[in-house]
Amino acid sequence: MSEIVFNNFGFVSACDDIDYTVLAGRCMSEKGMEKRVFRDVIFKLNLTENDKLLEIASGTGNLSIPISFIVDSVSCCNYDLLIEKMKNRCPYADNIMYYPGNFLKISIDEQYDKILIYSVLHYLENEREVFDFIEKALKLLKKGGRLLVGDLANADNENRFYNSQKGKVWMEKHYKDNKQYGNNGQKVSFSEYLVDMKKDGSCVKITNELIFKILKKFREKGYKTYLMEQPSNLPCGMTREDIMIVKYD
Ligand SMILES: C[S@@+](CC[C@H](N)C(=O)[O-])C[C@H]1O[C@@H](n2cnc3c(N)ncnc32)[C@H](O)[C@@H]1O
C-alpha cells in the first residue's frame, strides 16, 4: 500500500468523530447501501456456520463483525490502529481473531474455507503488489475454498458511467445526499479528514485490462476464476465489480 495512503488510514482512524462507514472509505450517502454488502458477500462466498473466514484489510469490521454471527470464526488482518479500533467495537466477541499489520509482511499459519478482500486492491501501490496480495491470500485458502476479491474500483467503468446521462443524475443525487449530512455538521467523506494531509499516494489503477489479467493469470495457475456483477444498489455498485477465485478440491 502506498505510504501516504497508509498514513492517512492511521491518521483518520484516530479521529473520534469519524463514522465507521466513512472510515471504510465510503461516503455518508452510502451508509444505508453498505448494509446490502453484507448479504451480497454471504451469497457470493456461500458462507455457512462451519466456515472459518479470513478478512484481509478488514477496516474496523463493518463486514467482519456481522459476518462473525453466522460463521464459525473470523480472522481479521489490518493495520494495528484499525484493529485496536475494531476490538473496541466488539470487546466480547469470542470468535474473532486479529492479525495486526501489513498483510504483505505478516505471517499467517492458518488455512481458511473462505477469504474476503473487499474494497482494498485500489489502495495498493502497483500491479506487482496486487498480484502478491492475491497470491499470498490463495496460499491461505483450503482446497475447495473461495476467495472473493470484491469492490474493484474499475476506472474504465467509472469513465463510462460518470460521463453518461444516468451517471450525471446519480452524481447529482450523491452530492445532494451528502450535502444533507454536511448541513448537520457531519464530515461526509474520508478526504474531509485529510485537509492538512497529503492525499494522493501513487496507487495502482484498476482497469479492464488489469481485471482480465488477474482472471487469466490465476486461471492459468490452476484456479477457477470468475468476474461477477455487483448489484447496482451497492455503494459504487454502478461501477464496481467482483472477482471470485475458487481453489480446486
Ligand atoms: C476502504 S477500506 C475497506 C475496509 C473493509 N474491507 C470494508 O470493505 O469495509 C480499505 C482497508 O484496507 C486496509 N489495507 C490496505 N492495504 C493493506 C495491507 N497491505 N495490509 C492490511 N490492510 C491494508 C486499510 O487500512 C483500510 O482499512
The ligand as an SDF file (V2000), in Angstrom:
LIG
                    3D

 27 29  0  0  0  0  0  0  0  0999 V2000
  -11.6520    1.0030    2.0550 C   0  0  0  0  0  0  0  0  0  0  0  0
  -11.1230    0.1570    3.4860 S   0  0  0  0  0  0  0  0  0  0  0  0
  -12.1380   -1.2870    3.3680 C   0  0  0  0  0  0  0  0  0  0  0  0
  -12.4010   -1.9160    4.6920 C   0  0  0  0  0  0  0  0  0  0  0  0
  -13.2910   -3.1730    4.6590 C   0  0  0  0  0  0  0  0  0  0  0  0
  -12.7110   -4.2040    3.8180 N   0  0  0  0  0  0  0  0  0  0  0  0
  -14.6690   -2.8390    4.1740 C   0  0  0  0  0  0  0  0  0  0  0  0
  -14.9790   -3.0710    2.9980 O   0  0  0  0  0  0  0  0  0  0  0  0
  -15.4710   -2.3320    4.9780 O   0  0  0  0  0  0  0  0  0  0  0  0
   -9.5250   -0.4270    2.9950 C   0  0  0  0  0  0  0  0  0  0  0  0
   -8.7240   -1.0030    4.1470 C   0  0  0  0  0  0  0  0  0  0  0  0
   -7.6000   -1.6730    3.5980 O   0  0  0  0  0  0  0  0  0  0  0  0
   -6.5500   -1.6170    4.5550 C   0  0  0  0  0  0  0  0  0  0  0  0
   -5.3320   -2.0360    3.8880 N   0  0  0  0  0  0  0  0  0  0  0  0
   -4.8420   -1.6190    2.7070 C   0  0  0  0  0  0  0  0  0  0  0  0
   -3.6850   -2.2310    2.4170 N   0  0  0  0  0  0  0  0  0  0  0  0
   -3.4430   -3.0960    3.4250 C   0  0  0  0  0  0  0  0  0  0  0  0
   -2.3880   -4.0360    3.7120 C   0  0  0  0  0  0  0  0  0  0  0  0
   -1.3420   -4.1520    2.8960 N   0  0  0  0  0  0  0  0  0  0  0  0
   -2.4640   -4.7690    4.8340 N   0  0  0  0  0  0  0  0  0  0  0  0
   -3.5150   -4.6260    5.6840 C   0  0  0  0  0  0  0  0  0  0  0  0
   -4.5280   -3.7450    5.4800 N   0  0  0  0  0  0  0  0  0  0  0  0
   -4.4800   -2.9900    4.3740 C   0  0  0  0  0  0  0  0  0  0  0  0
   -6.6390   -0.1610    5.0130 C   0  0  0  0  0  0  0  0  0  0  0  0
   -6.0070    0.0320    6.2580 O   0  0  0  0  0  0  0  0  0  0  0  0
   -8.1490    0.0420    5.0930 C   0  0  0  0  0  0  0  0  0  0  0  0
   -8.6320   -0.2120    6.3820 O   0  0  0  0  0  0  0  0  0  0  0  0
  1  2  1  0
  2  3  1  0
  2 10  1  0
  3  4  1  0
  4  5  1  0
  5  6  1  0
  5  7  1  0
  7  8  2  0
  7  9  1  0
 10 11  1  0
 11 12  1  0
 11 26  1  0
 12 13  1  0
 13 14  1  0
 13 24  1  0
 14 15  1  0
 14 23  1  0
 15 16  2  0
 16 17  1  0
 17 18  1  0
 17 23  2  0
 18 19  1  0
 18 20  2  0
 20 21  1  0
 21 22  2  0
 22 23  1  0
 24 25  1  0
 24 26  1  0
 26 27  1  0
M  CHG  2   2   1   9  -1
M  END
$$$$
